[in-house]
Amino acid sequence: MKAQVGLIIHQEQEAYLEQLLPERDLLLREMERFADEHHIPIADPEVATFLEITVRALQAQRVLEVGTAIGYADIFMARAMAPQGRVVTIDISAEMIGRAKAYAKRAGLEDRVEFHEGPALTVIPTLEGPFDLVYLDAVKGEYRDYLDLALPLMRTGGVVVCDNVLWRGQVASGRLSGEQCRQPTEALRGFNDYFVHHPQLLAQILPVGDGLAYGVKVK
Ligand SMILES: C[S@@+](CC[C@H](N)C(=O)[O-])C[C@H]1O[C@@H](n2cnc3c(N)ncnc32)[C@H](O)[C@@H]1O
């Protein structure tokens, strides 16, 4: 999701990197247009590509995604898995899940995506691990709780990726004031600190997309 604050890398670098991205097929382009027209936050293509690369590198069999939206990132991750692989995804919105299911079906990947409707904090404790990859992308102020719930479900050597952790530069600059911006900014600052110093993770914050927290579970 691109929040309207600023760029986290120089505009020239962003344009250069964008033209190096792998071409997306017609369905993914349609999803990008739909999300844009309906103001639905979906992963940046570079983030979705990065997730696909990570799924391949881990040879992931089970992925947990928190925050489905229309299932854009699901398609990148599911297509990188073997037929028995599963992306388990959670969204609070029945409408979003309905759209994501329809897109997964059109992509021929409906058997590889398992949808759960409900608040992530309620759903995660009902899931069974182990997961090779966990992708957090729902309520920014809940990231720490998602991580605490998901870590025990991850295998050692598994990877956790959290999106929007630099929030278009706002997390570093604190440029925007007002309660609406102050709360998520402080929540993300607190989360980033918690994440990179977590005793079970070897972790880093990467300026990919809108900022990715990226960590491997070491114990
Ligand atoms: C940024 S979008 C997800 C984008 C998607 N991960 C992708 O990469 O294309 C965030 C989603 O989280 C969902 N959401 C919001 N609050 C939630 C909650 N408490 N539990 C689960 N999902 C939630 C929203 O309905 C929205 O679809």
The ligand as a Gaussian input file, in Angstrom:
#p B3LYP/6-31G(d) Opt

LIG

0 1
 C       -3.161000      -3.742000       2.917000
 S       -4.549000      -4.735000       2.689000
 C       -3.870000      -6.310000       2.312000
 C       -3.189000      -6.369000       0.975000
 C       -2.716000      -7.746000       0.582000
 N       -1.945000      -8.362000       1.649000
 C       -1.832000      -7.683000      -0.635000
 O       -0.608000      -7.827000      -0.463000
 O       -2.308000      -7.444000      -1.739000
 C       -5.125000      -4.929000       4.341000
 C       -6.344000      -5.841000       4.505000
 O       -6.455000      -6.120000       5.896000
 C       -7.822000      -6.304000       6.183000
 N       -8.024000      -6.118000       7.628000
 C       -8.232000      -4.962000       8.313000
 N       -8.364000      -5.205000       9.616000
 C       -8.222000      -6.536000       9.781000
 C       -8.227000      -7.395000      10.912000
 N       -8.396000      -6.922000      12.135000
 N       -8.064000      -8.713000      10.698000
 C       -7.878000      -9.210000       9.461000
 N       -7.851000      -8.433000       8.349000
 C       -8.001000      -7.127000       8.512000
 C       -8.541000      -5.277000       5.327000
 O       -9.879000      -5.684000       5.089000
 C       -7.671000      -5.249000       4.067000
 O       -8.256000      -6.026000       3.051000

